[in-house]
Amino acid sequence: MKRELLIIDDDEPMRLLIDYLLKDKYRVTFKDNGLSGMKYLAEGNMPDVILCDFVLPKMNGFDFLSSLSNSGIFADIPFVMMSSRVDEHFKKQCKEKGASGFLEKPFDPPQLFEMLDSILTKAKVQSARRTS
């Protein structure tokens, strides 16, 4: 069974690229803003990982991540912030707010695969520890 990813990005070419790269290995759902991403989760969907652009209409990546962290229900879903903003202060803020990772845009496909594999492996180990 394919692992599920929720990708939140308002840039259609980026969504098409990510879909092309990931569709064979993952089940991918796309939303174009943070509010529609929250609605998707509120409808009972539980992706294995969320990749979210920082700059979004209606709700930016930090606000989305804060909503996840405060929800209790969705707080354990691994979250990757995507942005072309690469300064160390910004990356530190992402980590402090609870992001599992940071992906600089534009990214190399192997970098995306490596990050997802790492996060999903870590999540699987943590889940196994909780159930044992």
N, C-alpha and C positions, 0 to 999 in steps of 0.2 A: 504494500500500500504506500502510495506517495505521501510524503510529508507536505503539510499545507503552509503556504506563505501568504501573508497579507502585505501587499506593497502599496504604500500611499505616496503618490507623486502626481503632481498636476501637469507634468511635462510629458505629452503624448509620445514624442520620439524616445524618451527614456523608458516609458512603460513598454513600448514595442520592443526595444532592445532587451530589457529584462525578461520579457515574455519569451522572446526568441531563445535566450540563453538558458532559461530555467524550465520551460514547459515539458521537456522530456523527463526530467528528474523529479520535479515537484508539481503539486497542484497549486496554481498561482491565482490569487484573487487581487484585483486592482481597484483602488479607490482614488479619487482625484483630490480629496481634501480630508482634513482630520475629522470633521463632523461626520462625513459619510463613513469613515473608518470606525468611529465610535458606534454609529448606528449598526454597522455590520456586526460588531462584537456584541452589542446589546441584543441582537436577534438570536444569540446563542451560538455564534460561530467562535471556535477556539483554534486559531492558527498555531502552528508550532513556532513560528518566528514572524515578527513584524519588521519590515524595512520601511522607514519613513523619511521622506525628504524634510529638511528643516524649514524651507521657505514654502509655505502653502497658503492658499486662501482660506479664510474662515477660522482656522486653528493651526498655528504653526507646530513644528515638531516638538518643541519643549512643552507647549500646552497639552499636546496629545500625550506625551510621555508622562506628564504630571497627572493627567486624568487616569491613565493606566495604573500608575503607582498608587493613587488614592482609591482606586476601585476595590481593591482586595481580590476580586474575582480574576482580574486580568493582570495583576501585578507580577505574576511569575512568568508571563510570556516573554521570552527573550526579544529584545528590542535593539535594532540597529539604526542609528541616525545616519542619513546620507546628506552630504552637503559639499559644495565647492569651497566653502569656508574652511580653511585648514589651520588656522592658528592654534597654538597649544592651549591657550586659555579656553577657546571654544570646545576643544576636545575634552578638556578637564571638566567643563560644565556638563557635557553630555554624560560623562562617567558619573559625576556627582549626582545627577538627576536620575540615574539608574539604567542608562543605556548599557547593553551588553557589548556593543561594539560601535565602531565608527567607520564609515565607508566614504572615502573622498571621491567626489565626482569631478571629472570622469574617472572611472575605474577600469582596471584590466579584468576581463572575465575570470582568469585564474584567481585573482584576489577575491572576487565575489564568492566563487566556489569554496575557496579555502576558509573564508570567514563563516559561511553557512555550515560547512562540515564541522568546523570547530565548535560552533555554538550548539549545533544539534547533538554532537557527541557529548558535550558537557551537560546539556539538558537531560539526555538519556541517563547518564551516570547519576545525576542528582535525583531523578525520578526513581531510579532503582534503589537508591539509598533510603528514600522516603517510604517506599513500600516494603522494605525488608525489616 
